[in-house]
C-alpha cells in the first residue's frame, strides 16, 4: 500500500509541473512575439545611406565590409541621422564606441590668479650704511666677516678719534670756570656740530676728562653685506664702515609673461611658498612692476614684498607665488572641449534631440583646466569634451561648417569635397573617374546652384547612384568617388553600373547632393 501511495504522489507532482510549464509557455508566447515585433520594428525600417570608417570618415562605401584604413568594420550612416537644422546626429552606440563625453557649461566665481616663481632678494629699502664722521683709527673690530647676522644695538667697531679731544676739553674747561651759560651752550653746540655722540660727552662729564674712544653699534637687525674696514686702519670722515641689510621683509622678484602682466595691479596680495618646502608659506604684496620688458623672453619683472619676521628667507631662495586677482562670476567650460585653430575657437554643442553642431566661441581668461567663454554659449549648454574632433569631422562632411561660412563665420569649402586618401583603393572606391578630351565642360549649369561633371557609375541603388567623377572646380572638389541622391526611386532607369555619364547635380537631399540629370555617354570598359 505504501508503494502505491508513493507512486500516486509522484504522478501527481509530475502532472502539476507539466501543467505549470505549459501554462508558462503559453503565457510567454505573446510576450516573445511582442519583443520580436519590437526588435524588428522601427530599427528594421531604418534606411542606410552609406557605410563609412568612423576613424577616416571622408570616403563613403555602398556596402558593409572591413575598412581599408583601419582594422575595423565599416559602420552604417542612416537617413534619420541627418538633420535639417544645421547639425549632425551620432547614434548612441557610435557615441559609446568613440568615447564621446559631454560637459555642462557652468558659471563659477573665479579669480584671475596665476602662479609665478620669484627669487628672494634683500629689500634695498631696509639697507643701512654705518659711517664715521671723524678722522681716526680702528682700534678694535668686533664683526670681522661679511654676511654675519647682527642685532640692533650690537657693538660693531671701536674708533679712536683724537680730533674730538680739543672740543671736549674746551667745553669741560668753560663749565669748570663758571662762565656764563651762553658760552657753555655755544661750546656744546660746537660739539654737536662735530657729530660727537651725546653718550661720549656724558662719559667725559662723568670722568672729568675728554674721551676719544667710542663704539659704533648696529642700527638694525640684519646681515652685514659689506665690510669696509679692517682692524688698525685709518679712517676719514664719511668712510662707510659697514652696510647692513634688514631681513624683516624681503623682495621676491619674478619674471611675469607679458600677457599676464596686464592683470597685475599694485597692492595685489600674494601667497608665497618655498620651492623646496611647500609647507612653509608667507604673505606678500605686489609693490612694483619694473618698467622694462625683456626683448628675449617677453617678460616683465614684478617685485613682491614678503614678510620675513622669522628670518627664514635669505637671498637666492626660490618662492612659488600664487598671485590672486579679482574674483568675478564667469562662464566656463573644460579646456579640453575647445578646438583652437589659431584664428578661432570652436566647441561642439549638443542640442536637444541628440544632434551636434559646431559653435564658434570667444574665449576670456585661462584658468588652466577651465576656460572662460565670453561669447557663444549659455549656462547649461552641453558641449563635447571628448571625441569632439570626430564629431567635427562628421559635421564637415555634412557641410555644417560650409553653412557657417555662408553666415560669415568660417571661410572654408564643404568638407565633403575632401578626397579620400591614396590608401583607400578598396573595391568600393577604387574606380577613378575617366577624364577624356571629349568630356563635357565642367561648369555650373544655368539656373544657379546646379553643377556639371562627368564620371563613371559604380553602383545604382533605389535611393542613389555612386559615381567616380572628375574634379568640380566650382566646388573646389578633386576627383573622388561619392554617392548622389536620386529625386525618386524610378529616376534614371537606363543608367547601369559601368556607364560613363555626363551628369548635373545640386546641393540637397538626404545624401547631401542630389542628381538633376544623368546622360550616359557610352558603356564603360
C-alpha positions as CSV (number, residue, x, y, z in Angstrom):
1,X,0.0,0.0,0.0
2,X,2.9,2.3,0.7
3,X,4.4,1.7,-2.7
4,X,1.0,2.5,-4.4
5,X,0.7,5.7,-2.4
6,X,4.2,6.9,-3.2
7,X,3.7,6.2,-6.9
8,X,0.4,8.2,-6.9
9,X,2.2,11.1,-5.2
10,X,5.0,11.1,-7.9
11,X,2.5,11.0,-10.7
12,X,0.5,14.0,-9.3
13,X,3.7,16.0,-8.8
14,X,4.8,15.4,-12.4
15,X,1.3,16.4,-13.6
16,X,1.5,19.7,-11.7
17,X,5.0,20.5,-13.1
18,X,3.9,19.8,-16.7
19,X,0.8,21.9,-16.3
20,X,2.8,24.8,-15.0
21,X,5.3,24.6,-17.8
22,X,2.7,24.5,-20.5
23,X,0.9,27.5,-18.9
24,X,4.1,29.5,-18.6
25,X,5.0,28.7,-22.2
26,X,1.5,29.7,-23.3
27,X,1.7,33.0,-21.3
28,X,5.3,33.8,-22.5
29,X,4.5,33.3,-26.2
30,X,2.7,36.6,-26.6
31,X,5.5,38.4,-24.8
32,X,8.1,36.8,-27.0
33,X,6.1,37.7,-30.1
34,X,5.8,41.3,-28.9
35,X,9.5,41.5,-28.2
36,X,10.3,40.0,-31.6
37,X,7.9,42.5,-33.2
38,X,9.6,45.4,-31.3
39,X,13.0,44.3,-32.3
40,X,12.0,44.1,-36.0
41,X,10.0,47.3,-35.8
42,X,11.5,50.8,-36.2
43,X,15.1,49.6,-36.3
44,X,14.3,47.3,-39.3
45,X,12.8,50.2,-41.1
46,X,15.9,52.5,-40.8
47,X,17.3,53.4,-44.2
48,X,21.1,53.1,-44.7
49,X,22.5,55.9,-46.8
50,X,26.1,54.6,-46.9
51,X,28.8,53.0,-44.8
52,X,32.0,54.7,-43.6
53,X,35.0,54.2,-41.3
54,X,34.4,56.3,-38.1
55,X,38.2,57.0,-37.9
56,X,38.5,58.1,-41.5
57,X,35.0,59.5,-42.2
58,X,35.7,61.0,-45.6
59,X,35.3,58.1,-48.0
60,X,31.8,56.6,-48.4
61,X,31.1,52.9,-49.3
62,X,28.0,51.4,-50.8
63,X,28.1,48.2,-48.8
64,X,29.3,46.9,-45.5
65,X,32.7,45.3,-45.0
66,X,36.1,45.8,-43.5
67,X,37.7,49.3,-43.6
68,X,40.7,49.6,-45.9
69,X,42.2,52.1,-43.5
70,X,41.7,50.6,-40.0
71,X,41.4,47.1,-38.7
72,X,37.7,47.5,-38.0
73,X,34.3,47.1,-39.6
74,X,32.5,49.9,-41.6
75,X,29.6,51.4,-39.8
76,X,26.3,52.4,-41.4
77,X,25.0,56.0,-41.6
78,X,21.2,56.1,-41.5
79,X,18.9,58.6,-43.1
80,X,17.4,59.6,-39.8
81,X,20.8,60.6,-38.6
82,X,20.8,63.6,-41.0
83,X,19.4,66.8,-39.5
84,X,17.9,69.7,-41.4
85,X,18.7,72.3,-38.8
86,X,22.4,72.5,-39.5
87,X,23.6,69.8,-37.1
88,X,24.8,66.2,-37.2
89,X,23.4,63.2,-35.4
90,X,25.5,60.4,-33.9
91,X,23.8,57.2,-32.7
92,X,24.2,56.4,-29.0
93,X,26.1,53.2,-29.9
94,X,28.6,55.1,-32.0
95,X,28.9,57.7,-29.3
96,X,29.8,54.9,-26.8
97,X,32.2,53.3,-29.2
98,X,34.0,56.6,-29.9
99,X,34.1,57.6,-26.2
100,X,32.2,60.8,-26.8
101,X,31.8,62.6,-23.4
102,X,29.9,65.8,-22.8
103,X,30.3,68.5,-20.1
104,X,28.0,71.2,-18.9
105,X,28.7,74.9,-19.3
106,X,28.7,76.4,-15.8
107,X,29.0,79.8,-14.1
108,X,31.6,80.0,-11.3
109,X,33.1,82.6,-9.1
110,X,36.7,82.6,-10.2
111,X,39.7,84.9,-9.8
112,X,42.3,85.6,-12.5
113,X,45.0,84.2,-10.4
114,X,48.2,82.7,-11.7
115,X,51.5,81.2,-10.4
116,X,55.0,82.6,-10.8
117,X,58.4,81.7,-9.5
118,X,60.3,84.5,-7.7
119,X,63.9,84.7,-6.4
120,X,64.4,86.2,-2.9
121,X,66.5,89.4,-2.7
122,X,67.3,91.8,0.1
123,X,64.8,94.7,0.5
124,X,67.1,97.6,-0.5
125,X,64.8,100.0,1.4
126,X,65.9,98.3,4.7
127,X,69.6,98.6,4.0
128,X,71.6,100.8,6.4
129,X,75.1,102.3,5.9
130,X,77.3,102.7,9.0
131,X,79.8,105.5,8.6
132,X,82.3,107.6,10.7
133,X,82.1,111.4,10.7
134,X,85.6,112.0,12.1
135,X,89.2,111.1,11.2
136,X,90.6,108.3,13.4
137,X,91.8,104.8,13.7
138,X,90.1,101.4,14.1
139,X,91.2,100.1,17.5
140,X,89.0,97.0,17.6
141,X,86.8,95.3,15.0
142,X,84.0,93.3,16.6
143,X,82.4,92.0,13.4
144,X,85.1,90.6,11.2
145,X,83.4,88.9,8.2
146,X,80.7,89.8,5.7
147,X,77.2,88.0,5.8
148,X,77.3,87.8,9.6
149,X,73.9,88.3,11.4
150,X,73.8,91.3,13.7
151,X,71.2,92.6,16.1
152,X,70.1,96.1,16.7
153,X,72.4,97.8,19.3
154,X,75.2,95.1,18.9
155,X,78.7,96.7,19.0
156,X,80.5,96.6,15.7
157,X,83.7,98.6,16.0
158,X,85.7,100.8,18.4
159,X,87.2,104.0,16.9
160,X,89.9,106.3,18.4
161,X,89.2,109.9,17.3
162,X,91.9,112.4,18.6
163,X,90.3,115.3,16.8
164,X,87.4,115.1,19.3
165,X,89.7,115.8,22.3
166,X,90.1,119.6,21.8
167,X,86.4,120.5,21.6
168,X,85.6,118.3,24.7
169,X,88.4,119.8,26.8
170,X,87.2,123.4,25.8
171,X,83.7,122.5,26.9
172,X,84.8,121.0,30.2
173,X,87.1,124.0,31.0
174,X,84.3,126.5,30.4
175,X,82.0,124.5,32.5
176,X,84.5,124.4,35.4
177,X,85.3,128.1,35.1
178,X,81.8,129.1,35.8
179,X,81.4,131.3,32.8
180,X,78.1,132.5,31.5
181,X,75.6,129.9,30.3
182,X,75.7,131.3,26.8
183,X,79.4,130.4,26.4
184,X,78.8,126.8,27.7
185,X,75.8,126.4,25.4
186,X,77.9,127.6,22.4
187,X,80.6,125.1,23.3
188,X,78.0,122.3,23.4
189,X,76.6,123.3,20.1
190,X,80.1,123.1,18.6
191,X,80.4,119.6,19.9
192,X,77.1,118.5,18.3
193,X,78.2,120.1,15.0
194,X,81.3,117.8,15.0
195,X,78.9,114.8,15.4
196,X,80.4,113.9,18.8
197,X,77.8,111.4,20.3
198,X,75.9,112.5,23.4
199,X,76.9,109.3,25.1
200,X,80.6,110.1,24.6
201,X,80.1,113.7,26.0
202,X,78.3,112.3,29.1
203,X,81.3,109.9,29.7
204,X,83.6,112.9,29.5
205,X,81.5,114.9,32.0
206,X,81.4,112.0,34.4
207,X,85.1,111.3,34.1
208,X,86.1,115.0,34.1
209,X,88.4,114.4,31.1
210,X,87.9,114.3,27.4
211,X,87.2,110.8,25.8
212,X,88.5,109.9,22.3
213,X,87.4,106.3,22.0
214,X,83.8,105.5,21.0
215,X,82.0,102.3,19.9
216,X,79.7,102.1,16.9
217,X,76.6,99.9,17.2
218,X,74.3,98.2,14.6
219,X,71.3,100.4,13.8
220,X,69.0,97.5,12.7
221,X,68.7,93.7,12.8
222,X,70.1,92.2,9.6
223,X,73.1,90.9,7.8
224,X,76.4,92.6,7.2
225,X,76.5,92.6,3.4
226,X,79.6,94.9,3.1
227,X,82.6,95.2,5.4
228,X,84.7,98.3,4.5
229,X,87.4,98.3,7.2
230,X,89.9,96.2,9.0
231,X,91.4,96.4,12.5
232,X,94.2,99.1,12.8
233,X,93.4,101.0,9.6
234,X,92.9,104.8,9.5
235,X,89.5,106.1,8.6
236,X,88.4,109.5,7.5
237,X,85.1,111.3,7.8
238,X,82.5,109.8,5.5
239,X,84.1,106.3,5.3
240,X,81.5,103.5,5.1
241,X,82.4,101.0,7.7
242,X,79.5,98.5,7.3
243,X,76.5,98.1,5.1
244,X,73.7,96.1,6.9
245,X,70.7,94.7,5.0
246,X,67.5,94.2,7.0
247,X,65.7,90.9,6.9
248,X,62.3,91.7,8.4
249,X,61.0,91.9,4.9
250,X,62.5,90.6,1.6
251,X,61.8,91.0,-2.1
252,X,60.7,88.2,-4.3
253,X,61.4,89.2,-7.9
254,X,59.5,87.3,-10.6
255,X,59.6,87.2,-14.3
256,X,55.9,87.6,-15.5
257,X,54.9,86.9,-19.1
258,X,53.7,90.0,-20.9
259,X,50.2,88.5,-21.5
260,X,49.8,88.0,-17.7
261,X,51.5,91.2,-16.7
262,X,48.4,93.2,-17.8
263,X,46.5,91.7,-14.9
264,X,48.9,92.9,-12.3
265,X,47.8,95.8,-10.0
266,X,49.9,97.3,-7.2
267,X,48.7,96.1,-3.9
268,X,47.6,92.6,-5.1
269,X,48.0,90.0,-2.3
270,X,50.2,87.0,-2.9
271,X,50.7,83.7,-1.1
272,X,54.3,82.5,-1.3
273,X,55.6,79.1,-0.6
274,X,59.2,77.8,-0.5
275,X,60.0,75.9,-3.7
276,X,62.0,73.4,-1.5
277,X,59.3,73.0,1.1
278,X,55.7,73.9,0.2
279,X,54.6,73.6,3.8
280,X,56.4,76.9,4.7
281,X,54.2,79.8,3.4
282,X,54.5,83.5,3.7
283,X,52.2,86.5,3.0
284,X,53.2,89.1,0.5
285,X,52.1,92.1,-1.6
286,X,52.9,93.4,-5.1
287,X,54.9,96.6,-4.7
288,X,56.4,97.4,-8.0
289,X,56.2,96.5,-11.7
290,X,59.5,97.4,-13.2
291,X,59.1,99.5,-16.3
292,X,61.1,97.3,-18.7
293,X,60.2,94.3,-20.9
294,X,62.8,91.7,-21.8
295,X,63.2,91.5,-25.6
296,X,64.3,87.9,-25.4
297,X,61.7,86.4,-23.1
298,X,58.9,89.0,-23.4
299,X,58.5,89.2,-19.6
300,X,58.4,92.0,-17.1
301,X,59.9,91.9,-13.6
302,X,57.5,92.2,-10.7
303,X,58.7,93.0,-7.2
304,X,56.8,91.4,-4.4
305,X,57.3,92.3,-0.7
306,X,57.2,89.2,1.5
307,X,57.1,89.2,5.3
308,X,60.1,87.5,6.9
309,X,60.0,88.2,10.6
310,X,61.4,84.8,11.5
311,X,64.3,85.3,9.1
312,X,63.8,82.0,7.3
313,X,64.1,83.6,3.9
314,X,67.6,84.5,2.6
315,X,68.7,85.8,-0.9
316,X,68.8,83.2,-3.6
317,X,65.9,81.1,-2.4
318,X,63.1,80.4,-4.8
319,X,59.5,81.1,-3.9
320,X,56.4,79.8,-5.7
321,X,54.0,82.8,-5.8
322,X,50.2,82.4,-6.1
323,X,49.0,85.8,-7.4
324,X,45.3,86.4,-6.7
325,X,43.3,88.6,-8.9
326,X,39.8,90.0,-8.6
327,X,37.0,87.4,-8.2
328,X,34.1,87.5,-10.6
329,X,31.3,85.3,-11.9
330,X,32.5,83.7,-15.2
331,X,31.0,81.3,-17.7
332,X,33.5,78.4,-18.1
333,X,33.9,75.2,-20.0
334,X,36.6,72.4,-19.7
335,X,39.7,73.4,-21.6
336,X,39.7,70.1,-23.5
337,X,36.3,71.0,-25.0
338,X,37.7,73.9,-27.1
339,X,39.1,73.3,-30.5
340,X,41.6,76.0,-31.3
341,X,42.7,76.6,-34.9
342,X,44.9,79.6,-34.3
343,X,42.4,82.1,-35.8
344,X,39.3,81.0,-34.0
345,X,37.9,78.7,-31.2
346,X,35.1,76.2,-31.8
347,X,33.2,73.9,-29.5
348,X,30.8,71.1,-30.4
349,X,27.4,71.8,-28.9
350,X,25.0,69.0,-28.1
351,X,21.4,70.1,-28.9
352,X,18.1,68.8,-27.9
353,X,17.3,65.6,-29.8
354,X,20.8,64.3,-29.6
355,X,22.3,66.2,-32.6
356,X,25.6,68.1,-32.5
357,X,26.7,71.3,-34.2
358,X,29.9,73.3,-34.2
359,X,29.7,76.7,-32.4
360,X,32.3,79.4,-32.6
361,X,33.1,81.0,-29.2
362,X,35.2,83.9,-27.9
363,X,37.5,83.0,-25.0
364,X,38.3,85.1,-22.0
365,X,40.7,84.2,-19.1
366,X,42.6,80.9,-19.0
367,X,42.2,79.1,-15.7
368,X,44.3,76.0,-16.5
369,X,41.8,73.2,-16.8
370,X,38.9,75.6,-17.5
371,X,38.5,78.4,-20.0
372,X,36.2,81.4,-19.7
373,X,33.7,81.9,-22.6
374,X,32.8,85.5,-23.2
375,X,30.5,84.9,-26.2
376,X,28.9,82.0,-28.0
377,X,27.5,79.8,-25.2
378,X,24.9,80.0,-22.4
379,X,24.8,78.5,-18.9
380,X,23.6,74.9,-19.0
381,X,24.6,74.2,-22.6
382,X,26.1,70.7,-23.2
383,X,29.5,70.6,-25.1
384,X,31.5,67.7,-26.2
385,X,34.6,67.3,-24.0
386,X,36.0,64.1,-25.6
387,X,35.8,62.9,-29.2
388,X,34.8,66.4,-30.5
389,X,37.3,66.1,-33.3
390,X,35.4,63.1,-34.7
391,X,32.1,64.9,-34.4
392,X,33.6,68.0,-36.1
393,X,34.9,65.8,-38.9
394,X,31.4,64.3,-39.4
395,X,29.9,67.8,-39.3
396,X,32.3,69.0,-42.0
397,X,31.3,66.0,-44.2
398,X,27.7,67.2,-43.9
399,X,28.5,70.8,-44.8
400,X,27.7,72.2,-41.4
401,X,30.8,74.4,-41.4
402,X,30.1,75.3,-45.0
403,X,26.8,76.8,-43.9
404,X,28.7,78.6,-41.1
405,X,30.9,80.1,-43.9
406,X,27.8,81.3,-45.7
407,X,26.9,83.1,-42.5
408,X,30.3,84.8,-42.4
409,X,31.8,82.7,-39.5
410,X,34.0,80.3,-41.4
411,X,35.6,80.7,-44.8
412,X,36.1,77.1,-45.8
413,X,34.8,74.9,-48.6
414,X,32.5,72.0,-47.7
415,X,34.5,69.2,-46.2
416,X,32.7,66.6,-48.3
417,X,35.0,67.7,-51.0
418,X,37.9,66.2,-49.3
419,X,39.5,63.5,-51.5
420,X,39.9,60.0,-49.9
421,X,43.5,59.1,-49.1
422,X,45.5,57.1,-51.6
423,X,45.3,54.1,-49.3
424,X,41.5,54.0,-49.9
425,X,41.9,51.9,-53.0
426,X,39.2,49.5,-51.9
427,X,36.8,47.9,-54.3
428,X,34.1,50.3,-53.2
429,X,36.1,53.5,-54.1
430,X,38.9,52.3,-56.3
431,X,37.5,53.2,-59.6
432,X,38.9,56.5,-60.8
433,X,36.8,58.8,-62.9
434,X,37.7,58.7,-66.6
435,X,38.7,62.0,-67.9
436,X,38.9,62.2,-71.7
437,X,39.3,65.2,-74.1
438,X,35.7,64.6,-75.2
439,X,34.3,65.2,-71.7
440,X,31.8,67.9,-71.4
441,X,32.9,71.2,-69.8
442,X,32.7,71.0,-66.0
443,X,30.9,74.3,-65.4
444,X,27.9,75.3,-63.4
445,X,24.7,74.8,-65.4
446,X,22.3,77.5,-65.9
447,X,19.9,78.1,-63.0
448,X,22.5,78.7,-60.3
449,X,23.5,76.1,-57.7
450,X,23.5,73.3,-60.3
451,X,26.8,71.8,-61.2
452,X,28.0,69.6,-64.0
453,X,30.6,66.8,-64.1
454,X,31.5,63.6,-65.9
455,X,32.3,60.2,-64.4
456,X,31.7,56.5,-64.2
457,X,28.8,54.8,-62.5
458,X,30.0,52.4,-59.8
459,X,26.6,51.3,-58.4
460,X,22.9,52.0,-58.6
461,X,20.6,51.8,-55.6
462,X,16.9,52.8,-55.3
463,X,17.8,56.0,-53.4
464,X,21.1,57.0,-55.0
465,X,23.9,56.4,-57.5
466,X,27.5,56.1,-56.6
467,X,29.8,57.8,-59.2
468,X,33.5,58.1,-59.6
469,X,33.7,61.6,-61.1
470,X,36.4,64.1,-62.1
471,X,37.2,67.5,-60.5
472,X,34.4,70.1,-59.9
473,X,36.2,73.5,-60.0
474,X,33.1,75.4,-58.9
475,X,33.1,73.5,-55.6
476,X,36.9,73.1,-55.4
477,X,36.4,69.3,-55.5
478,X,39.1,67.0,-56.7
479,X,38.2,63.8,-58.4
480,X,36.6,61.3,-56.0
481,X,34.0,58.5,-55.6
482,X,30.8,59.6,-53.8
483,X,27.1,58.9,-53.6
484,X,24.5,61.2,-55.1
485,X,20.8,61.0,-54.1
486,X,18.0,60.4,-56.7
487,X,14.9,62.5,-56.9
488,X,12.9,59.4,-56.9
489,X,13.2,55.6,-56.8
490,X,12.4,55.3,-60.6
491,X,14.6,58.2,-61.8
492,X,17.2,57.5,-64.5
493,X,16.1,53.9,-65.3
494,X,18.6,53.5,-68.1
495,X,21.7,54.1,-66.0
496,X,23.7,51.0,-65.2
497,X,27.0,50.3,-63.3
498,X,30.0,50.8,-65.6
499,X,28.4,53.5,-67.7
500,X,30.4,56.6,-68.4
501,X,27.9,59.5,-67.8
502,X,27.6,63.3,-68.0
503,X,25.5,64.5,-65.1
504,X,24.3,67.6,-63.2
505,X,23.6,67.8,-59.5
506,X,22.6,70.3,-56.8
507,X,23.0,70.6,-53.1
508,X,20.3,68.9,-51.0
509,X,18.6,65.6,-50.4
510,X,19.3,63.1,-47.7
511,X,22.8,62.3,-49.1
512,X,23.9,66.0,-49.2
513,X,23.9,66.3,-53.0
514,X,21.1,65.2,-55.4
515,X,21.2,64.4,-59.1
516,X,19.3,66.6,-61.5
517,X,20.1,64.8,-64.8
518,X,22.2,61.8,-65.9
519,X,23.1,61.2,-69.6
520,X,25.1,58.1,-70.5
521,X,27.9,58.8,-72.9
522,X,28.9,55.2,-73.5
523,X,29.4,51.9,-71.7
524,X,32.5,51.7,-69.6
525,X,35.3,49.3,-70.4
